[in-house]
Amino acid sequence: MTKVTIACHAHLGRYLPNGAPHLERAVELQPGETLGEVLLRLGVPAAEVLVMLDGAGRRLDRDHRPVDGERIELLPALSGG
């Protein structure tokens, strides 16, 4: 089974289970599962994620099919005044 690491920045960490180290979590993927489907399964609202990056800093979209061992960074949409 494919396993990836999802790293949630800022307030997105609240979607990880309590005690998740460094706001990241190893996630096992279903065959053919897209990044968008993973986020839906984790309960991360699409509107709260501004950018998704791979370990090399390349931008990912929701149709991306993660590969085994991949690290995915989720960066939130921020607001302020």
Backbone as a chain_set.jsonl record, in Angstrom:
{"seq": "MTKVTIACHAHLGRYLPNGAPHLERAVELQPGETLGEVLLRLGVPAAEVLVMLDGAGRRLDRDHRPVDGERIELLPALSGG", "coords": {"N": [[0.84, -1.183, 0.0], [0.441, 2.273, -0.668], [2.122, 4.864, 1.03], [2.187, 8.117, 2.349], [3.511, 11.251, 3.611], [1.765, 13.761, 5.188], [2.065, 17.105, 5.762], [0.911, 19.612, 7.756], [0.549, 23.037, 7.844], [0.435, 25.865, 10.064], [-2.849, 26.696, 11.128], [-3.978, 24.462, 9.913], [-3.126, 22.19, 11.078], [-4.97, 21.352, 12.921], [-6.526, 19.426, 11.801], [-5.267, 17.07, 12.038], [-4.728, 14.105, 14.017], [-4.797, 14.329, 17.616], [-1.701, 14.799, 19.189], [-0.139, 14.345, 16.967], [3.058, 14.308, 15.667], [4.967, 17.22, 15.16], [3.05, 18.428, 13.526], [2.472, 16.696, 11.397], [1.576, 13.781, 9.494], [1.609, 10.339, 8.769], [0.049, 8.814, 6.074], [-1.908, 6.255, 4.755], [-2.666, 5.36, 1.468], [-5.449, 4.659, -0.662], [-5.635, 2.504, -3.528], [-5.017, 4.326, -6.471], [-5.967, 6.71, -5.4], [-6.487, 10.219, -5.262], [-4.844, 13.345, -4.409], [-6.739, 15.254, -3.668], [-8.851, 13.58, -2.868], [-7.699, 12.361, -0.666], [-7.442, 14.556, 1.09], [-10.131, 15.172, 1.462], [-10.969, 12.855, 2.776], [-9.503, 13.158, 5.14], [-10.821, 15.273, 6.196], [-10.166, 17.911, 5.622], [-11.044, 21.077, 4.711], [-11.441, 22.264, 1.401], [-11.38, 25.017, 0.868], [-9.712, 26.022, 2.792], [-7.11, 25.418, 2.162], [-4.503, 26.828, 0.535], [-2.15, 26.378, -0.957], [-0.51, 23.461, -2.154], [2.325, 21.524, -1.824], [5.033, 19.49, -3.092], [7.813, 17.54, -1.785], [9.992, 18.743, -3.023], [9.234, 21.291, -3.374], [7.537, 21.807, -5.478], [4.483, 22.84, -6.893], [1.354, 21.281, -6.306], [-1.696, 19.831, -7.589], [-5.178, 19.052, -6.919], [-5.767, 16.772, -8.338], [-3.501, 15.306, -8.36], [-1.728, 12.273, -8.068], [-0.389, 10.85, -5.426], [2.863, 9.397, -4.795], [4.498, 6.52, -3.359], [6.075, 7.207, -0.29], [6.195, 9.931, -0.655], [6.316, 13.355, 0.385], [4.018, 15.753, 1.395], [3.179, 19.075, 1.564], [0.903, 21.184, 3.159], [-0.344, 24.343, 2.831], [-1.986, 27.016, 4.374], [-4.716, 29.211, 3.435], [-4.408, 32.522, 4.264], [-5.657, 35.235, 6.243], [-6.032, 38.642, 7.054], [-5.45, 41.924, 8.407]], "CA": [[0.0, 0.0, 0.0], [1.172, 3.532, -0.762], [2.085, 5.689, 2.239], [2.78, 9.44, 2.183], [3.48, 12.108, 4.796], [1.056, 15.027, 5.006], [2.5, 18.106, 6.739], [-0.056, 20.707, 7.811], [1.117, 24.259, 8.412], [-0.44, 26.807, 10.779], [-4.077, 26.154, 11.709], [-4.394, 23.207, 9.281], [-2.757, 21.11, 11.981], [-6.115, 20.888, 13.713], [-7.148, 18.289, 11.126], [-4.499, 15.872, 12.362], [-5.096, 13.605, 15.344], [-4.046, 14.86, 18.763], [-0.419, 14.162, 19.401], [0.616, 14.159, 15.725], [4.333, 15.01, 15.844], [5.364, 18.278, 14.227], [1.941, 18.713, 12.618], [2.507, 15.865, 10.202], [0.969, 12.476, 9.696], [1.742, 9.352, 7.706], [-1.283, 8.436, 5.602], [-1.951, 5.188, 3.766], [-3.579, 5.709, 0.379], [-6.145, 3.625, -1.402], [-5.141, 2.467, -4.914], [-5.539, 5.343, -7.378], [-6.507, 7.861, -4.675], [-5.879, 11.509, -5.577], [-4.586, 14.211, -3.265], [-8.03, 15.821, -3.271], [-9.61, 12.551, -2.148], [-7.04, 12.196, 0.636], [-7.812, 15.693, 1.932], [-11.543, 14.992, 1.804], [-11.021, 11.788, 3.786], [-8.967, 13.7, 6.391], [-11.708, 16.335, 6.675], [-9.559, 19.222, 5.398], [-11.85, 21.818, 3.746], [-10.703, 22.773, 0.232], [-11.235, 26.473, 0.951], [-8.683, 26.397, 3.765], [-5.775, 25.092, 1.639], [-4.147, 27.712, -0.565], [-1.094, 25.778, -1.773], [-0.027, 22.128, -1.814], [3.661, 21.372, -2.413], [5.731, 18.234, -2.832], [9.037, 17.72, -1.015], [10.934, 19.576, -3.774], [8.673, 22.633, -3.482], [6.689, 21.956, -6.67], [3.059, 22.978, -6.598], [0.519, 20.136, -6.659], [-3.131, 20.104, -7.647], [-5.994, 18.032, -6.261], [-5.792, 15.564, -9.161], [-2.2, 14.643, -8.21], [-1.743, 10.942, -7.458], [0.869, 10.736, -4.684], [3.645, 8.166, -4.898], [4.937, 6.008, -2.075], [7.161, 7.932, 0.349], [6.146, 11.366, -0.953], [5.952, 14.311, 1.445], [3.136, 16.782, 0.853], [3.022, 20.216, 2.47], [-0.335, 21.936, 2.977], [-0.225, 25.708, 3.317], [-3.329, 27.574, 4.457], [-5.06, 30.565, 2.997], [-4.369, 33.383, 5.448], [-6.33, 36.525, 6.11], [-5.594, 39.585, 8.074], [-5.761, 43.298, 8.049]], "C": [[0.885, 1.246, 0.0], [1.001, 4.331, 0.529], [2.806, 6.993, 1.951], [2.746, 10.166, 3.527], [2.791, 13.404, 4.423], [1.499, 15.957, 6.125], [1.558, 19.304, 6.651], [0.572, 21.912, 8.504], [0.022, 25.113, 9.046], [-1.69, 26.076, 11.293], [-4.558, 24.858, 11.047], [-4.034, 21.998, 10.137], [-3.915, 20.588, 12.804], [-6.83, 19.701, 13.063], [-6.374, 16.993, 11.325], [-4.91, 15.396, 13.744], [-4.241, 14.238, 16.437], [-2.754, 14.075, 18.92], [0.366, 13.895, 18.126], [1.911, 14.965, 15.83], [4.586, 16.038, 14.759], [4.299, 18.585, 13.182], [2.049, 17.948, 11.305], [1.994, 14.474, 10.536], [1.263, 11.58, 8.497], [0.339, 8.866, 7.356], [-1.141, 7.319, 4.575], [-3.018, 5.525, 2.735], [-4.246, 4.467, -0.195], [-5.606, 3.618, -2.83], [-5.827, 3.526, -5.781], [-6.077, 6.599, -6.717], [-5.748, 9.138, -5.031], [-5.639, 12.301, -4.294], [-5.884, 14.838, -2.764], [-8.869, 14.84, -2.475], [-9.015, 12.298, -0.765], [-7.471, 13.322, 1.58], [-9.268, 15.598, 2.366], [-11.69, 13.948, 2.907], [-10.516, 12.265, 5.143], [-9.841, 14.811, 6.973], [-11.14, 17.726, 6.513], [-10.38, 19.961, 4.337], [-10.995, 22.432, 2.627], [-10.432, 24.269, 0.346], [-10.129, 26.909, 1.896], [-7.257, 26.13, 3.283], [-5.506, 25.97, 0.424], [-3.165, 27.04, -1.513], [-0.763, 24.394, -1.227], [1.282, 21.933, -2.561], [4.189, 19.97, -2.165], [7.029, 18.552, -2.091], [10.081, 18.584, -1.694], [10.405, 20.994, -3.963], [7.835, 22.87, -4.731], [5.226, 21.968, -6.262], [2.285, 21.765, -7.116], [-0.932, 20.577, -6.795], [-3.89, 18.922, -7.049], [-6.077, 16.727, -7.046], [-4.481, 14.771, -9.078], [-2.383, 13.289, -7.533], [-0.396, 10.733, -6.76], [1.54, 9.379, -4.89], [4.16, 7.788, -3.518], [6.142, 6.797, -1.559], [7.139, 9.435, 0.137], [5.753, 12.172, 0.288], [5.157, 15.424, 0.796], [2.909, 17.839, 1.927], [1.717, 20.933, 2.145], [-0.184, 23.304, 3.623], [-1.6, 26.374, 3.284], [-3.462, 28.92, 3.761], [-5.111, 31.411, 4.263], [-5.145, 34.656, 5.177], [-5.851, 37.421, 7.231], [-5.879, 41.009, 7.616], [-4.638, 44.227, 8.331]], "O": [[1.956, 1.254, 0.607], [-0.104, 4.461, 1.054], [3.897, 6.994, 1.382], [2.05, 9.754, 4.455], [3.178, 14.07, 3.463], [1.332, 15.64, 7.303], [1.429, 19.929, 5.598], [1.066, 21.804, 9.626], [-1.138, 25.09, 8.633], [-1.593, 24.972, 11.827], [-5.465, 24.212, 11.572], [-4.575, 20.909, 9.943], [-3.842, 19.479, 13.334], [-7.649, 19.044, 13.706], [-6.782, 15.94, 10.836], [-5.388, 16.187, 14.557], [-3.1, 14.632, 16.197], [-2.727, 12.85, 18.798], [1.431, 13.281, 18.182], [1.869, 16.174, 16.057], [4.434, 15.75, 13.572], [4.631, 18.967, 12.059], [1.754, 18.483, 10.236], [1.979, 14.052, 11.692], [1.175, 12.017, 7.35], [-0.457, 8.547, 8.239], [-0.35, 7.424, 3.638], [-4.13, 5.925, 3.081], [-3.674, 3.377, -0.207], [-5.152, 4.661, -3.301], [-7.054, 3.613, -5.82], [-6.597, 7.476, -7.407], [-4.519, 9.141, -5.094], [-6.167, 11.966, -3.233], [-6.097, 14.938, -1.555], [-9.529, 15.227, -1.51], [-9.746, 12.049, 0.193], [-7.822, 13.07, 2.732], [-9.599, 15.908, 3.51], [-12.449, 14.14, 3.857], [-11.025, 11.84, 6.18], [-9.63, 15.241, 8.107], [-11.583, 18.647, 7.199], [-10.418, 19.531, 3.184], [-9.957, 23.041, 2.888], [-9.361, 24.734, -0.044], [-9.656, 28.043, 1.815], [-6.298, 26.566, 3.92], [-6.195, 25.869, -0.591], [-3.322, 27.118, -2.732], [-0.738, 24.174, -0.016], [1.354, 22.145, -3.772], [3.85, 19.333, -1.168], [7.308, 19.716, -1.803], [10.971, 19.11, -1.026], [11.041, 21.812, -4.628], [7.461, 24.007, -5.019], [4.795, 21.202, -5.4], [2.531, 21.285, -8.222], [-1.349, 21.568, -6.197], [-3.288, 17.903, -6.712], [-6.418, 15.687, -6.482], [-4.368, 13.692, -9.66], [-3.107, 13.174, -6.544], [0.614, 10.473, -7.414], [0.883, 8.365, -5.124], [4.248, 8.628, -2.622], [7.105, 7.027, -2.29], [7.977, 10.147, 0.691], [4.965, 11.722, 1.12], [5.563, 15.976, -0.227], [2.502, 17.533, 3.047], [1.455, 21.253, 0.986], [0.072, 23.408, 4.822], [-2.299, 26.302, 2.274], [-2.494, 29.645, 3.535], [-5.787, 31.049, 5.226], [-5.275, 35.097, 4.035], [-5.322, 36.952, 8.238], [-6.478, 41.238, 6.565], [-4.751, 45.427, 8.08]]}, "num_chains": 1, "name": "protein.A"}
